[in-house]
């Protein structure tokens, strides 16, 4: 699926395939997963503001939290 997206975007497919198949790519993914797990991320999107996890139920919840943080 991602290869198809890369082709549609006109990316250099040889470079894409090399990066995709590089073991370092899998290691970066594993590190990202471990970081997310340690932070309690269970899906996307997950929002953090000033080190605190937000759980907005609406766009207004999110903008209110951002506005309040900006006023500090």
PDB file with SEQRES, HELIX, SHEET and CRYST1 records, atoms N, CA, C and O in Angstrom:
SEQRES   1 A   72  UNK UNK UNK UNK UNK UNK UNK UNK UNK UNK UNK UNK UNK          
SEQRES   2 A   72  UNK UNK UNK UNK UNK UNK UNK UNK UNK UNK UNK UNK UNK          
SEQRES   3 A   72  UNK UNK UNK UNK UNK UNK UNK UNK UNK UNK UNK UNK UNK          
SEQRES   4 A   72  UNK UNK UNK UNK UNK UNK UNK UNK UNK UNK UNK UNK UNK          
SEQRES   5 A   72  UNK UNK UNK UNK UNK UNK UNK UNK UNK UNK UNK UNK UNK          
SEQRES   6 A   72  UNK UNK UNK UNK UNK UNK UNK                                  
HELIX    1 AA1 UNK A    2  UNK A    8  1                                   7    
HELIX    2 AA2 UNK A   13  UNK A   21  1                                   9    
HELIX    3 AA3 UNK A   23  UNK A   38  1                                  16    
HELIX    4 AA4 UNK A   59  UNK A   71  1                                  13    
SHEET    1 AA1 2 UNK A  47  UNK A  49  0                                        
SHEET    2 AA1 2 UNK A  52  UNK A  54 -1                                        
CRYST1    1.000    1.000    1.000  90.00  90.00  90.00 P 1           1          
ATOM      1  N   UNK A   1       0.828  -1.186   0.000  1.00  0.00           N  
ATOM      2  CA  UNK A   1       0.000   0.000   0.000  1.00  0.00           C  
ATOM      3  C   UNK A   1       0.879   1.259   0.000  1.00  0.00           C  
ATOM      4  O   UNK A   1       0.656   2.174  -0.793  1.00  0.00           O  
ATOM      5  N   UNK A   2       1.890   1.302   0.903  1.00  0.00           N  
ATOM      6  CA  UNK A   2       2.735   2.490   0.978  1.00  0.00           C  
ATOM      7  C   UNK A   2       3.555   2.667  -0.299  1.00  0.00           C  
ATOM      8  O   UNK A   2       3.821   3.794  -0.717  1.00  0.00           O  
ATOM      9  N   UNK A   3       3.951   1.568  -0.909  1.00  0.00           N  
ATOM     10  CA  UNK A   3       4.712   1.652  -2.162  1.00  0.00           C  
ATOM     11  C   UNK A   3       3.838   2.314  -3.237  1.00  0.00           C  
ATOM     12  O   UNK A   3       4.323   3.129  -4.022  1.00  0.00           O  
ATOM     13  N   UNK A   4       2.572   1.964  -3.262  1.00  0.00           N  
ATOM     14  CA  UNK A   4       1.646   2.585  -4.210  1.00  0.00           C  
ATOM     15  C   UNK A   4       1.539   4.085  -3.989  1.00  0.00           C  
ATOM     16  O   UNK A   4       1.524   4.856  -4.948  1.00  0.00           O  
ATOM     17  N   UNK A   5       1.464   4.505  -2.721  1.00  0.00           N  
ATOM     18  CA  UNK A   5       1.435   5.941  -2.411  1.00  0.00           C  
ATOM     19  C   UNK A   5       2.716   6.603  -2.898  1.00  0.00           C  
ATOM     20  O   UNK A   5       2.682   7.686  -3.482  1.00  0.00           O  
ATOM     21  N   UNK A   6       3.848   5.943  -2.654  1.00  0.00           N  
ATOM     22  CA  UNK A   6       5.137   6.506  -3.060  1.00  0.00           C  
ATOM     23  C   UNK A   6       5.194   6.677  -4.575  1.00  0.00           C  
ATOM     24  O   UNK A   6       5.690   7.687  -5.074  1.00  0.00           O  
ATOM     25  N   UNK A   7       4.688   5.693  -5.294  1.00  0.00           N  
ATOM     26  CA  UNK A   7       4.671   5.794  -6.752  1.00  0.00           C  
ATOM     27  C   UNK A   7       3.783   6.938  -7.218  1.00  0.00           C  
ATOM     28  O   UNK A   7       4.149   7.693  -8.118  1.00  0.00           O  
ATOM     29  N   UNK A   8       2.604   7.060  -6.594  1.00  0.00           N  
ATOM     30  CA  UNK A   8       1.686   8.139  -6.961  1.00  0.00           C  
ATOM     31  C   UNK A   8       2.313   9.512  -6.720  1.00  0.00           C  
ATOM     32  O   UNK A   8       2.044  10.462  -7.455  1.00  0.00           O  
ATOM     33  N   UNK A   9       3.150   9.608  -5.687  1.00  0.00           N  
ATOM     34  CA  UNK A   9       3.818  10.873  -5.366  1.00  0.00           C  
ATOM     35  C   UNK A   9       5.029  11.130  -6.249  1.00  0.00           C  
ATOM     36  O   UNK A   9       5.611  12.214  -6.209  1.00  0.00           O  
ATOM     37  N   UNK A  10       5.408  10.144  -7.041  1.00  0.00           N  
ATOM     38  CA  UNK A  10       6.542  10.309  -7.940  1.00  0.00           C  
ATOM     39  C   UNK A  10       7.892  10.204  -7.242  1.00  0.00           C  
ATOM     40  O   UNK A  10       8.877  10.778  -7.707  1.00  0.00           O  
ATOM     41  N   UNK A  11       7.945   9.472  -6.128  1.00  0.00           N  
ATOM     42  CA  UNK A  11       9.198   9.335  -5.398  1.00  0.00           C  
ATOM     43  C   UNK A  11      10.170   8.433  -6.163  1.00  0.00           C  
ATOM     44  O   UNK A  11       9.769   7.651  -7.025  1.00  0.00           O  
ATOM     45  N   UNK A  12      11.438   8.562  -5.831  1.00  0.00           N  
ATOM     46  CA  UNK A  12      12.475   7.701  -6.375  1.00  0.00           C  
ATOM     47  C   UNK A  12      12.253   6.312  -5.773  1.00  0.00           C  
ATOM     48  O   UNK A  12      12.541   6.092  -4.597  1.00  0.00           O  
ATOM     49  N   UNK A  13      11.744   5.382  -6.573  1.00  0.00           N  
ATOM     50  CA  UNK A  13      11.347   4.087  -6.035  1.00  0.00           C  
ATOM     51  C   UNK A  13      12.539   3.240  -5.599  1.00  0.00           C  
ATOM     52  O   UNK A  13      12.408   2.439  -4.674  1.00  0.00           O  
ATOM     53  N   UNK A  14      13.680   3.393  -6.228  1.00  0.00           N  
ATOM     54  CA  UNK A  14      14.865   2.655  -5.782  1.00  0.00           C  
ATOM     55  C   UNK A  14      15.259   3.113  -4.380  1.00  0.00           C  
ATOM     56  O   UNK A  14      15.587   2.289  -3.526  1.00  0.00           O  
ATOM     57  N   UNK A  15      15.227   4.411  -4.143  1.00  0.00           N  
ATOM     58  CA  UNK A  15      15.556   4.950  -2.824  1.00  0.00           C  
ATOM     59  C   UNK A  15      14.485   4.545  -1.808  1.00  0.00           C  
ATOM     60  O   UNK A  15      14.801   4.201  -0.669  1.00  0.00           O  
ATOM     61  N   UNK A  16      13.220   4.588  -2.229  1.00  0.00           N  
ATOM     62  CA  UNK A  16      12.135   4.174  -1.328  1.00  0.00           C  
ATOM     63  C   UNK A  16      12.311   2.720  -0.909  1.00  0.00           C  
ATOM     64  O   UNK A  16      12.243   2.399   0.278  1.00  0.00           O  
ATOM     65  N   UNK A  17      12.537   1.842  -1.882  1.00  0.00           N  
ATOM     66  CA  UNK A  17      12.700   0.423  -1.578  1.00  0.00           C  
ATOM     67  C   UNK A  17      13.898   0.178  -0.673  1.00  0.00           C  
ATOM     68  O   UNK A  17      13.833  -0.648   0.238  1.00  0.00           O  
ATOM     69  N   UNK A  18      14.989   0.891  -0.919  1.00  0.00           N  
ATOM     70  CA  UNK A  18      16.182   0.729  -0.087  1.00  0.00           C  
ATOM     71  C   UNK A  18      15.886   1.146   1.353  1.00  0.00           C  
ATOM     72  O   UNK A  18      16.270   0.449   2.293  1.00  0.00           O  
ATOM     73  N   UNK A  19      15.208   2.274   1.529  1.00  0.00           N  
ATOM     74  CA  UNK A  19      14.880   2.751   2.879  1.00  0.00           C  
ATOM     75  C   UNK A  19      13.868   1.817   3.543  1.00  0.00           C  
ATOM     76  O   UNK A  19      13.983   1.522   4.732  1.00  0.00           O  
ATOM     77  N   UNK A  20      12.896   1.359   2.791  1.00  0.00           N  
ATOM     78  CA  UNK A  20      11.852   0.480   3.329  1.00  0.00           C  
ATOM     79  C   UNK A  20      12.444  -0.839   3.813  1.00  0.00           C  
ATOM     80  O   UNK A  20      12.038  -1.367   4.848  1.00  0.00           O  
ATOM     81  N   UNK A  21      13.394  -1.359   3.069  1.00  0.00           N  
ATOM     82  CA  UNK A  21      13.983  -2.659   3.394  1.00  0.00           C  
ATOM     83  C   UNK A  21      15.185  -2.579   4.326  1.00  0.00           C  
ATOM     84  O   UNK A  21      15.716  -3.611   4.737  1.00  0.00           O  
ATOM     85  N   UNK A  22      15.617  -1.375   4.661  1.00  0.00           N  
ATOM     86  CA  UNK A  22      16.768  -1.199   5.545  1.00  0.00           C  
ATOM     87  C   UNK A  22      16.382  -1.589   6.980  1.00  0.00           C  
ATOM     88  O   UNK A  22      15.390  -1.083   7.505  1.00  0.00           O  
ATOM     89  N   UNK A  23      17.150  -2.479   7.619  1.00  0.00           N  
ATOM     90  CA  UNK A  23      16.839  -2.853   9.010  1.00  0.00           C  
ATOM     91  C   UNK A  23      16.794  -1.651   9.956  1.00  0.00           C  
ATOM     92  O   UNK A  23      16.102  -1.699  10.972  1.00  0.00           O  
ATOM     93  N   UNK A  24      17.515  -0.584   9.643  1.00  0.00           N  
ATOM     94  CA  UNK A  24      17.485   0.611  10.495  1.00  0.00           C  
ATOM     95  C   UNK A  24      16.093   1.237  10.514  1.00  0.00           C  
ATOM     96  O   UNK A  24      15.700   1.834  11.516  1.00  0.00           O  
ATOM     97  N   UNK A  25      15.351   1.108   9.427  1.00  0.00           N  
ATOM     98  CA  UNK A  25      13.983   1.639   9.378  1.00  0.00           C  
ATOM     99  C   UNK A  25      13.101   0.910  10.381  1.00  0.00           C  
ATOM    100  O   UNK A  25      12.339   1.541  11.112  1.00  0.00           O  
ATOM    101  N   UNK A  26      13.199  -0.405  10.421  1.00  0.00           N  
ATOM    102  CA  UNK A  26      12.422  -1.186  11.383  1.00  0.00           C  
ATOM    103  C   UNK A  26      12.810  -0.825  12.815  1.00  0.00           C  
ATOM    104  O   UNK A  26      11.945  -0.761  13.688  1.00  0.00           O  
ATOM    105  N   UNK A  27      14.075  -0.592  13.063  1.00  0.00           N  
ATOM    106  CA  UNK A  27      14.519  -0.203  14.407  1.00  0.00           C  
ATOM    107  C   UNK A  27      13.931   1.147  14.807  1.00  0.00           C  
ATOM    108  O   UNK A  27      13.518   1.326  15.953  1.00  0.00           O  
ATOM    109  N   UNK A  28      13.888   2.106  13.866  1.00  0.00           N  
ATOM    110  CA  UNK A  28      13.278   3.412  14.161  1.00  0.00           C  
ATOM    111  C   UNK A  28      11.804   3.251  14.488  1.00  0.00           C  
ATOM    112  O   UNK A  28      11.289   3.906  15.393  1.00  0.00           O  
ATOM    113  N   UNK A  29      11.129   2.386  13.758  1.00  0.00           N  
ATOM    114  CA  UNK A  29       9.708   2.141  14.017  1.00  0.00           C  
ATOM    115  C   UNK A  29       9.519   1.539  15.401  1.00  0.00           C  
ATOM    116  O   UNK A  29       8.630   1.953  16.146  1.00  0.00           O  
ATOM    117  N   UNK A  30      10.354   0.559  15.749  1.00  0.00           N  
ATOM    118  CA  UNK A  30      10.258  -0.065  17.071  1.00  0.00           C  
ATOM    119  C   UNK A  30      10.496   0.951  18.184  1.00  0.00           C  
ATOM    120  O   UNK A  30       9.824   0.905  19.214  1.00  0.00           O  
ATOM    121  N   UNK A  31      11.445   1.866  17.990  1.00  0.00           N  
ATOM    122  CA  UNK A  31      11.695   2.913  18.988  1.00  0.00           C  
ATOM    123  C   UNK A  31      10.494   3.844  19.123  1.00  0.00           C  
ATOM    124  O   UNK A  31      10.118   4.221  20.234  1.00  0.00           O  
ATOM    125  N   UNK A  32       9.896   4.214  18.000  1.00  0.00           N  
ATOM    126  CA  UNK A  32       8.709   5.073  18.041  1.00  0.00           C  
ATOM    127  C   UNK A  32       7.561   4.383  18.779  1.00  0.00           C  
ATOM    128  O   UNK A  32       6.853   5.018  19.561  1.00  0.00           O  
ATOM    129  N   UNK A  33       7.378   3.093  18.531  1.00  0.00           N  
ATOM    130  CA  UNK A  33       6.320   2.346  19.211  1.00  0.00           C  
ATOM    131  C   UNK A  33       6.589   2.299  20.708  1.00  0.00           C  
ATOM    132  O   UNK A  33       5.678   2.487  21.514  1.00  0.00           O  
ATOM    133  N   UNK A  34       7.842   2.047  21.080  1.00  0.00           N  
ATOM    134  CA  UNK A  34       8.197   1.994  22.503  1.00  0.00           C  
ATOM    135  C   UNK A  34       7.979   3.348  23.170  1.00  0.00           C  
ATOM    136  O   UNK A  34       7.471   3.416  24.289  1.00  0.00           O  
ATOM    137  N   UNK A  35       8.360   4.424  22.489  1.00  0.00           N  
ATOM    138  CA  UNK A  35       8.133   5.769  23.040  1.00  0.00           C  
ATOM    139  C   UNK A  35       6.650   6.030  23.240  1.00  0.00           C  
ATOM    140  O   UNK A  35       6.239   6.526  24.289  1.00  0.00           O  
ATOM    141  N   UNK A  36       5.851   5.699  22.243  1.00  0.00           N  
ATOM    142  CA  UNK A  36       4.409   5.903  22.345  1.00  0.00           C  
ATOM    143  C   UNK A  36       3.796   5.095  23.464  1.00  0.00           C  
ATOM    144  O   UNK A  36       2.956   5.595  24.212  1.00  0.00           O  
ATOM    145  N   UNK A  37       4.216   3.836  23.582  1.00  0.00           N  
ATOM    146  CA  UNK A  37       3.706   2.971  24.644  1.00  0.00           C  
ATOM    147  C   UNK A  37       4.059   3.538  26.012  1.00  0.00           C  
ATOM    148  O   UNK A  37       3.222   3.549  26.915  1.00  0.00           O  
ATOM    149  N   UNK A  38       5.285   4.007  26.169  1.00  0.00           N  
ATOM    150  CA  UNK A  38       5.718   4.579  27.450  1.00  0.00           C  
ATOM    151  C   UNK A  38       4.909   5.817  27.817  1.00  0.00           C  
ATOM    152  O   UNK A  38       4.715   6.108  28.997  1.00  0.00           O  
ATOM    153  N   UNK A  39       4.438   6.542  26.811  1.00  0.00           N  
ATOM    154  CA  UNK A  39       3.650   7.751  27.054  1.00  0.00           C  
ATOM    155  C   UNK A  39       2.153   7.478  27.157  1.00  0.00           C  
ATOM    156  O   UNK A  39       1.370   8.395  27.403  1.00  0.00           O  
ATOM    157  N   UNK A  40       1.758   6.240  26.972  1.00  0.00           N  
ATOM    158  CA  UNK A  40       0.345   5.896  27.063  1.00  0.00           C  
ATOM    159  C   UNK A  40      -0.431   6.119  25.783  1.00  0.00           C  
ATOM    160  O   UNK A  40      -1.662   6.150  25.799  1.00  0.00           O  
ATOM    161  N   UNK A  41       0.273   6.274  24.679  1.00  0.00           N  
ATOM    162  CA  UNK A  41      -0.397   6.469  23.392  1.00  0.00           C  
ATOM    163  C   UNK A  41      -1.004   5.142  22.960  1.00  0.00           C  
ATOM    164  O   UNK A  41      -0.324   4.118  22.902  1.00  0.00           O  
ATOM    165  N   UNK A  42      -2.294   5.180  22.657  1.00  0.00           N  
ATOM    166  CA  UNK A  42      -2.987   3.963  22.237  1.00  0.00           C  
ATOM    167  C   UNK A  42      -3.491   4.065  20.813  1.00  0.00           C  
ATOM    168  O   UNK A  42      -4.051   3.103  20.287  1.00  0.00           O  
ATOM    169  N   UNK A  43      -3.308   5.190  20.190  1.00  0.00           N  
ATOM    170  CA  UNK A  43      -3.761   5.371  18.823  1.00  0.00           C  
ATOM    171  C   UNK A  43      -3.440   6.769  18.354  1.00  0.00           C  
ATOM    172  O   UNK A  43      -2.861   7.575  19.083  1.00  0.00           O  
ATOM    173  N   UNK A  44      -3.823   7.038  17.132  1.00  0.00           N  
ATOM    174  CA  UNK A  44      -3.611   8.373  16.586  1.00  0.00           C  
ATOM    175  C   UNK A  44      -4.958   8.954  16.187  1.00  0.00           C  
ATOM    176  O   UNK A  44      -5.836   8.212  15.746  1.00  0.00           O  
ATOM    177  N   UNK A  45      -5.138  10.221  16.325  1.00  0.00           N  
ATOM    178  CA  UNK A  45      -4.164  11.138  16.907  1.00  0.00           C  
ATOM    179  C   UNK A  45      -4.203  11.094  18.436  1.00  0.00           C  
ATOM    180  O   UNK A  45      -5.249  10.838  19.032  1.00  0.00           O  
ATOM    181  N   UNK A  46      -3.080  11.339  19.046  1.00  0.00           N  
ATOM    182  CA  UNK A  46      -2.970  11.537  20.484  1.00  0.00           C  
ATOM    183  C   UNK A  46      -2.317  12.896  20.686  1.00  0.00           C  
ATOM    184  O   UNK A  46      -1.306  13.201  20.054  1.00  0.00           O  
ATOM    185  N   UNK A  47      -2.881  13.701  21.550  1.00  0.00           N  
ATOM    186  CA  UNK A  47      -2.408  15.064  21.757  1.00  0.00           C  
ATOM    187  C   UNK A  47      -1.760  15.222  23.123  1.00  0.00           C  
ATOM    188  O   UNK A  47      -2.260  14.714  24.127  1.00  0.00           O  
ATOM    189  N   UNK A  48      -0.641  15.933  23.144  1.00  0.00           N  
ATOM    190  CA  UNK A  48       0.020  16.302  24.393  1.00  0.00           C  
ATOM    191  C   UNK A  48       0.202  17.806  24.386  1.00  0.00           C  
ATOM    192  O   UNK A  48       0.525  18.399  23.357  1.00  0.00           O  
ATOM    193  N   UNK A  49      -0.009  18.421  25.544  1.00  0.00           N  
ATOM    194  CA  UNK A  49       0.162  19.858  25.682  1.00  0.00           C  
ATOM    195  C   UNK A  49       0.864  20.113  27.003  1.00  0.00           C  
ATOM    196  O   UNK A  49       0.356  19.743  28.061  1.00  0.00           O  
ATOM    197  N   UNK A  50       2.022  20.740  26.946  1.00  0.00           N  
ATOM    198  CA  UNK A  50       2.822  20.998  28.143  1.00  0.00           C  
ATOM    199  C   UNK A  50       3.068  19.716  28.941  1.00  0.00           C  
ATOM    200  O   UNK A  50       3.023  19.725  30.171  1.00  0.00           O  
ATOM    201  N   UNK A  51       3.328  18.624  28.237  1.00  0.00           N  
ATOM    202  CA  UNK A  51       3.642  17.358  28.887  1.00  0.00           C  
ATOM    203  C   UNK A  51       2.452  16.575  29.383  1.00  0.00           C  
ATOM    204  O   UNK A  51       2.613  15.486  29.933  1.00  0.00           O  
ATOM    205  N   UNK A  52       1.268  17.105  29.201  1.00  0.00           N  
ATOM    206  CA  UNK A  52       0.054  16.429  29.659  1.00  0.00           C  
ATOM    207  C   UNK A  52      -0.712  15.887  28.456  1.00  0.00           C  
ATOM    208  O   UNK A  52      -0.836  16.549  27.426  1.00  0.00           O  
ATOM    209  N   UNK A  53      -1.215  14.680  28.609  1.00  0.00           N  
ATOM    210  CA  UNK A  53      -2.011  14.089  27.536  1.00  0.00           C  
ATOM    211  C   UNK A  53      -3.409  14.698  27.549  1.00  0.00           C  
ATOM    212  O   UNK A  53      -4.071  14.745  28.586  1.00  0.00           O  
ATOM    213  N   UNK A  54      -3.837  15.154  26.401  1.00  0.00           N  
ATOM    214  CA  UNK A  54      -5.192  15.702  26.257  1.00  0.00           C  
ATOM    215  C   UNK A  54      -6.102  14.628  25.689  1.00  0.00           C  
ATOM    216  O   UNK A  54      -5.676  13.794  24.891  1.00  0.00           O  
ATOM    217  N   UNK A  55      -7.339  14.659  26.102  1.00  0.00           N  
ATOM    218  CA  UNK A  55      -8.340  13.759  25.534  1.00  0.00           C  
ATOM    219  C   UNK A  55      -9.561  14.572  25.109  1.00  0.00           C  
ATOM    220  O   UNK A  55     -10.649  14.425  25.665  1.00  0.00           O  
ATOM    221  N   UNK A  56      -9.355  15.431  24.112  1.00  0.00           N  
ATOM    222  CA  UNK A  56     -10.478  16.265  23.683  1.00  0.00           C  
ATOM    223  C   UNK A  56     -11.573  15.429  23.029  1.00  0.00           C  
ATOM    224  O   UNK A  56     -11.310  14.483  22.285  1.00  0.00           O  
ATOM    225  N   UNK A  57     -12.798  15.810  23.332  1.00  0.00           N  
ATOM    226  CA  UNK A  57     -13.936  15.113  22.734  1.00  0.00           C  
ATOM    227  C   UNK A  57     -14.494  15.877  21.542  1.00  0.00           C  
ATOM    228  O   UNK A  57     -15.345  15.383  20.802  1.00  0.00           O  
ATOM    229  N   UNK A  58     -13.990  17.096  21.376  1.00  0.00           N  
ATOM    230  CA  UNK A  58     -14.452  17.909  20.255  1.00  0.00           C  
ATOM    231  C   UNK A  58     -13.342  18.884  19.862  1.00  0.00           C  
ATOM    232  O   UNK A  58     -12.354  19.058  20.577  1.00  0.00           O  
ATOM    233  N   UNK A  59     -13.533  19.499  18.728  1.00  0.00           N  
ATOM    234  CA  UNK A  59     -12.601  20.530  18.274  1.00  0.00           C  
ATOM    235  C   UNK A  59     -12.553  21.673  19.285  1.00  0.00           C  
ATOM    236  O   UNK A  59     -11.490  22.241  19.536  1.00  0.00           O  
ATOM    237  N   UNK A  60     -13.690  22.002  19.855  1.00  0.00           N  
ATOM    238  CA  UNK A  60     -13.759  23.086  20.826  1.00  0.00           C  
ATOM    239  C   UNK A  60     -12.954  22.748  22.084  1.00  0.00           C  
ATOM    240  O   UNK A  60     -12.305  23.626  22.653  1.00  0.00           O  
ATOM    241  N   UNK A  61     -12.988  21.495  22.519  1.00  0.00           N  
ATOM    242  CA  UNK A  61     -12.176  21.083  23.670  1.00  0.00           C  
ATOM    243  C   UNK A  61     -10.691  21.327  23.389  1.00  0.00           C  
ATOM    244  O   UNK A  61      -9.956  21.820  24.245  1.00  0.00           O  
ATOM    245  N   UNK A  62     -10.278  20.980  22.199  1.00  0.00           N  
ATOM    246  CA  UNK A  62      -8.875  21.141  21.834  1.00  0.00           C  
ATOM    247  C   UNK A  62      -8.494  22.615  21.754  1.00  0.00           C  
ATOM    248  O   UNK A  62      -7.461  23.013  22.294  1.00  0.00           O  
ATOM    249  N   UNK A  63      -9.306  23.424  21.093  1.00  0.00           N  
ATOM    250  CA  UNK A  63      -8.967  24.847  20.971  1.00  0.00           C  
ATOM    251  C   UNK A  63      -9.011  25.546  22.318  1.00  0.00           C  
ATOM    252  O   UNK A  63      -8.210  26.447  22.566  1.00  0.00           O  
ATOM    253  N   UNK A  64      -9.929  25.150  23.198  1.00  0.00           N  
ATOM    254  CA  UNK A  64      -9.981  25.742  24.532  1.00  0.00           C  
ATOM    255  C   UNK A  64      -8.701  25.428  25.296  1.00  0.00           C  
ATOM    256  O   UNK A  64      -8.131  26.311  25.937  1.00  0.00           O  
ATOM    257  N   UNK A  65      -8.251  24.196  25.233  1.00  0.00           N  
ATOM    258  CA  UNK A  65      -7.023  23.810  25.929  1.00  0.00           C  
ATOM    259  C   UNK A  65      -5.830  24.578  25.371  1.00  0.00           C  
ATOM    260  O   UNK A  65      -4.974  25.025  26.135  1.00  0.00           O  
ATOM    261  N   UNK A  66      -5.759  24.737  24.062  1.00  0.00           N  
ATOM    262  CA  UNK A  66      -4.664  25.497  23.453  1.00  0.00           C  
ATOM    263  C   UNK A  66      -4.731  26.963  23.857  1.00  0.00           C  
ATOM    264  O   UNK A  66      -3.710  27.556  24.204  1.00  0.00           O  
ATOM    265  N   UNK A  67      -5.909  27.547  23.815  1.00  0.00           N  
ATOM    266  CA  UNK A  67      -6.055  28.949  24.208  1.00  0.00           C  
ATOM    267  C   UNK A  67      -5.652  29.168  25.657  1.00  0.00           C  
ATOM    268  O   UNK A  67      -4.980  30.151  25.970  1.00  0.00           O  
ATOM    269  N   UNK A  68      -6.050  28.268  26.542  1.00  0.00           N  
ATOM    270  CA  UNK A  68      -5.690  28.387  27.953  1.00  0.00           C  
ATOM    271  C   UNK A  68      -4.175  28.280  28.147  1.00  0.00           C  
ATOM    272  O   UNK A  68      -3.598  29.010  28.953  1.00  0.00           O  
ATOM    273  N   UNK A  69      -3.545  27.386  27.421  1.00  0.00           N  
ATOM    274  CA  UNK A  69      -2.088  27.230  27.522  1.00  0.00           C  
ATOM    275  C   UNK A  69      -1.369  28.482  27.021  1.00  0.00           C  
ATOM    276  O   UNK A  69      -0.343  28.881  27.572  1.00  0.00           O  
ATOM    277  N   UNK A  70      -1.909  29.089  25.987  1.00  0.00           N  
ATOM    278  CA  UNK A  70      -1.282  30.303  25.430  1.00  0.00           C  
ATOM    279  C   UNK A  70      -1.409  31.485  26.368  1.00  0.00           C  
ATOM    280  O   UNK A  70      -0.580  32.393  26.326  1.00  0.00           O  
ATOM    281  N   UNK A  71      -2.434  31.496  27.219  1.00  0.00           N  
ATOM    282  CA  UNK A  71      -2.646  32.592  28.142  1.00  0.00           C  
ATOM    283  C   UNK A  71      -1.733  32.512  29.362  1.00  0.00           C  
ATOM    284  O   UNK A  71      -1.613  33.484  30.109  1.00  0.00           O  
ATOM    285  N   UNK A  72      -1.095  31.374  29.569  1.00  0.00           N  
ATOM    286  CA  UNK A  72      -0.209  31.194  30.740  1.00  0.00           C  
ATOM    287  C   UNK A  72       1.114  31.885  30.519  1.00  0.00           C  
ATOM    288  O   UNK A  72       1.984  31.845  31.389  1.00  0.00           O  
TER     289      UNK A  72                                                      
END                                                                             
